[in-house]
Structures are given as C-alpha cells and as structure tokens.
Amino acid sequence: MNFNIGKKVAESMLNSRMLFPPTVRSRMVVTAVAAFLACGVSAQVLDSTISMQNSSNNQAAKSQGTIDNLADQTDDILNDFRQVVSETESLKIYNAQLRRLVENQRSELTSIDKQLGELEETDRAVTPLMIDMTGTLAEIVERDVPFRLEERRNKAADLTALLDDPNVTVSEKFRQILAMYQTEINFGRTTFADPGELPSGETVDFLRIGRTLLFYQSLDGETTGWWNPNTREFETLGSEYRLAVKDGIAIAGSRRAPDLVRLPVPAPVDAQ
C-alpha cells in the first residue's frame, strides 16, 4: 500500500514539470525517486515483519497445542497414578485380610490334627465299649418280654454286623447303638396293642404294658392269656380277665378312652 502511494507522488511531481523550471523539476525528480525507493524498502520490511509475525504465531500455536497435549497426557498419567495408588491400598487391605485368614486356617488345621490324634485314641477306647453294648443289647432282647421278638433280634444282629463295616465311622456306629438303646428304653414307657403269633403259630392280639406285662387274646375273644415272667412261658388266664384284657387292647389301640383295668401282676422273685 505504501509503495503505491510513493509511486503516485512521483508521478504527480513528474506531471507538474510544466509548472516549475528545469532546475526545480530535476530536484523534484530526485526527491520523488528517493521517496519511491524509501517506500519500497519500507513495504518490504513491513511484509517481512508480518511474515515473521505470522510464522511466530504459527509456531506459538503449535507450541500451545503441544503444551495442551502434554497437559492432557499429564492429567491422564496423574489419574492413572491415583487409580494405581487406590488399588494398591485396596490390595494392601485385601492381603492383610488374607494373611489373617491363612493364619486362622493354620490354627484350625493344627487344632484338627490334634483332635484327629485324640479321636484315634477315643476310637481305640470306644470300640471295646461298643462291642460290649451290642452284646448286652442282644441279651436284653432274649431275656426280655417276647414282644416284636423277630424285629428286635434283627436290629441287634444288624448292629453286630455294623461293627465290622469299615465304611461306617465309629461315631455313626456309636450313634446307631445309642438309638437302639433309646428305642428299648421307650418300650418301657409305652402301652401298645398289635397282632402277632404265639410260639404255637396261632395269630392273636397282644397287649403290652411297658416292659412288664404282655397279654394276648384270641381273635374270637374266647382265649385270654399272658407271658408269665417267672416261668417264661405263655399261659392261659381265667375267663375273669377276658373283658379286662379286651378293654386294655381297645384302649391301647385308641379305640376306647383311657380307663382303669384290672390285670394280674406277677409277684416279685429273687434275682438269680
């Protein structure tokens, strides 16, 4: 723009040569040429300066972009670092908990090993006891009042066979033996009526009162008898007990309301 102005000034001075004498016109031409050259140099300097400023601005923009990228990367790295620190703290807490669990498990294993050692000693002590209990149970069944005799004999025999089963733990063997004893004890606390057979093969209705009395009555009600514990035989009773035994069977079978019945009780005898 300045170059164009200088050019116009020079042309204006040259066009005015008719108004001035030759000497003045020569000086005006030299001045115009100098002005023209000065304007050209200033325009070049200005263009160069603008170019350098634009270049500097571009470099500054690139630098700012680089700085922004580095700032973003720094933020990402800082966030990652914070996350790693947080995870590290969590892992420290988790590892501490695991250490406590491992220590507790080691203590439990030590306790279990000790208990297993004691259990082996207990097994050695309990086994003879279980053998004696099983043998005694079989004797009780044979010497007791003969009710459900076949069923009770089979259970006693099963317990004897159970002692020799390697697939059953000692604790389970002992539990089953105690359960059988509990069943036998409960027989002494209950009254029960159910059908069965006499040694002769006759089918009758039995009335059991605890482990003390065992009566029977034929299905037609004509014959009444009992198990005499003194003679250890089934014996026939007189007809005076027929109704009492019949009522007792009905009460034990829940076919009649509870009531008092008169039944014979054996006299005590001296233990042999």
Contacts in CASP RR format, 6 or more apart in sequence:
PFRMAT RR
TARGET T0000
AUTHOR 0000-0000-0000
METHOD contacts of the structure
MODEL  1
MNFNIGKKVAESMLNSRMLFPPTVRSRMVVTAVAAFLACGVSAQVLDSTI
SMQNSSNNQAAKSQGTIDNLADQTDDILNDFRQVVSETESLKIYNAQLRR
LVENQRSELTSIDKQLGELEETDRAVTPLMIDMTGTLAEIVERDVPFRLE
ERRNKAADLTALLDDPNVTVSEKFRQILAMYQTEINFGRTTFADPGELPS
GETVDFLRIGRTLLFYQSLDGETTGWWNPNTREFETLGSEYRLAVKDGIA
IAGSRRAPDLVRLPVPAPVDAQ
1 43 0 8 1.000
2 39 0 8 1.000
2 40 0 8 1.000
2 42 0 8 1.000
2 43 0 8 1.000
2 46 0 8 1.000
3 39 0 8 1.000
3 40 0 8 1.000
3 43 0 8 1.000
5 39 0 8 1.000
6 32 0 8 1.000
6 35 0 8 1.000
6 36 0 8 1.000
6 39 0 8 1.000
7 36 0 8 1.000
7 39 0 8 1.000
9 32 0 8 1.000
9 35 0 8 1.000
9 36 0 8 1.000
10 32 0 8 1.000
10 33 0 8 1.000
10 35 0 8 1.000
10 36 0 8 1.000
13 28 0 8 1.000
13 29 0 8 1.000
13 31 0 8 1.000
13 32 0 8 1.000
14 28 0 8 1.000
14 29 0 8 1.000
14 32 0 8 1.000
16 28 0 8 1.000
17 25 0 8 1.000
17 28 0 8 1.000
20 28 0 8 1.000
122 170 0 8 1.000
123 170 0 8 1.000
126 170 0 8 1.000
126 174 0 8 1.000
127 163 0 8 1.000
127 170 0 8 1.000
130 163 0 8 1.000
130 170 0 8 1.000
130 173 0 8 1.000
130 174 0 8 1.000
130 177 0 8 1.000
131 163 0 8 1.000
133 177 0 8 1.000
133 181 0 8 1.000
134 156 0 8 1.000
134 159 0 8 1.000
134 160 0 8 1.000
134 163 0 8 1.000
134 177 0 8 1.000
135 156 0 8 1.000
135 160 0 8 1.000
137 156 0 8 1.000
137 159 0 8 1.000
137 177 0 8 1.000
137 180 0 8 1.000
137 181 0 8 1.000
137 184 0 8 1.000
138 153 0 8 1.000
138 156 0 8 1.000
138 157 0 8 1.000
138 160 0 8 1.000
140 184 0 8 1.000
141 149 0 8 1.000
141 152 0 8 1.000
141 153 0 8 1.000
141 156 0 8 1.000
142 153 0 8 1.000
144 211 0 8 1.000
145 208 0 8 1.000
145 211 0 8 1.000
145 212 0 8 1.000
145 213 0 8 1.000
145 214 0 8 1.000
145 227 0 8 1.000
145 229 0 8 1.000
146 214 0 8 1.000
146 227 0 8 1.000
147 187 0 8 1.000
147 192 0 8 1.000
147 206 0 8 1.000
147 208 0 8 1.000
147 214 0 8 1.000
148 194 0 8 1.000
152 184 0 8 1.000
155 180 0 8 1.000
156 180 0 8 1.000
159 176 0 8 1.000
159 177 0 8 1.000
159 180 0 8 1.000
162 168 0 8 1.000
162 173 0 8 1.000
162 176 0 8 1.000
163 173 0 8 1.000
165 173 0 8 1.000
187 208 0 8 1.000
187 210 0 8 1.000
187 211 0 8 1.000
188 210 0 8 1.000
188 211 0 8 1.000
188 212 0 8 1.000
189 210 0 8 1.000
190 208 0 8 1.000
190 210 0 8 1.000
191 207 0 8 1.000
191 208 0 8 1.000
191 209 0 8 1.000
191 210 0 8 1.000
191 251 0 8 1.000
191 252 0 8 1.000
192 207 0 8 1.000
192 208 0 8 1.000
192 252 0 8 1.000
192 253 0 8 1.000
193 205 0 8 1.000
193 206 0 8 1.000
193 207 0 8 1.000
193 208 0 8 1.000
193 248 0 8 1.000
193 249 0 8 1.000
193 250 0 8 1.000
193 252 0 8 1.000
193 253 0 8 1.000
194 205 0 8 1.000
194 206 0 8 1.000
195 203 0 8 1.000
195 204 0 8 1.000
195 205 0 8 1.000
195 206 0 8 1.000
196 203 0 8 1.000
196 204 0 8 1.000
196 205 0 8 1.000
196 206 0 8 1.000
197 203 0 8 1.000
197 204 0 8 1.000
198 204 0 8 1.000
198 216 0 8 1.000
198 234 0 8 1.000
199 234 0 8 1.000
202 218 0 8 1.000
203 219 0 8 1.000
204 216 0 8 1.000
204 217 0 8 1.000
204 218 0 8 1.000
204 219 0 8 1.000
204 223 0 8 1.000
205 216 0 8 1.000
205 217 0 8 1.000
205 218 0 8 1.000
205 219 0 8 1.000
205 249 0 8 1.000
206 214 0 8 1.000
206 215 0 8 1.000
206 216 0 8 1.000
207 213 0 8 1.000
207 214 0 8 1.000
207 215 0 8 1.000
207 216 0 8 1.000
207 217 0 8 1.000
207 245 0 8 1.000
207 248 0 8 1.000
207 249 0 8 1.000
207 252 0 8 1.000
208 214 0 8 1.000
208 215 0 8 1.000
208 252 0 8 1.000
209 215 0 8 1.000
209 263 0 8 1.000
212 229 0 8 1.000
212 265 0 8 1.000
213 226 0 8 1.000
213 227 0 8 1.000
213 263 0 8 1.000
213 265 0 8 1.000
214 226 0 8 1.000
214 227 0 8 1.000
215 224 0 8 1.000
215 225 0 8 1.000
215 226 0 8 1.000
215 227 0 8 1.000
215 237 0 8 1.000
215 241 0 8 1.000
215 245 0 8 1.000
215 249 0 8 1.000
215 263 0 8 1.000
216 224 0 8 1.000
216 225 0 8 1.000
216 226 0 8 1.000
216 227 0 8 1.000
216 234 0 8 1.000
216 245 0 8 1.000
217 223 0 8 1.000
217 224 0 8 1.000
217 225 0 8 1.000
217 242 0 8 1.000
217 245 0 8 1.000
217 246 0 8 1.000
217 249 0 8 1.000
218 224 0 8 1.000
221 242 0 8 1.000
221 246 0 8 1.000
223 236 0 8 1.000
224 236 0 8 1.000
224 237 0 8 1.000
224 238 0 8 1.000
224 239 0 8 1.000
224 241 0 8 1.000
224 242 0 8 1.000
224 245 0 8 1.000
224 246 0 8 1.000
225 234 0 8 1.000
225 235 0 8 1.000
225 236 0 8 1.000
225 237 0 8 1.000
225 238 0 8 1.000
225 241 0 8 1.000
225 245 0 8 1.000
226 234 0 8 1.000
226 235 0 8 1.000
226 237 0 8 1.000
226 264 0 8 1.000
227 233 0 8 1.000
227 234 0 8 1.000
227 235 0 8 1.000
228 234 0 8 1.000
228 235 0 8 1.000
228 266 0 8 1.000
229 266 0 8 1.000
230 266 0 8 1.000
230 267 0 8 1.000
230 269 0 8 1.000
237 245 0 8 1.000
237 264 0 8 1.000
241 262 0 8 1.000
241 263 0 8 1.000
241 264 0 8 1.000
244 261 0 8 1.000
244 262 0 8 1.000
244 263 0 8 1.000
245 261 0 8 1.000
245 263 0 8 1.000
247 256 0 8 1.000
247 259 0 8 1.000
247 261 0 8 1.000
248 256 0 8 1.000
248 261 0 8 1.000
248 263 0 8 1.000
250 256 0 8 1.000
251 257 0 8 1.000
251 258 0 8 1.000
251 259 0 8 1.000
251 261 0 8 1.000
END
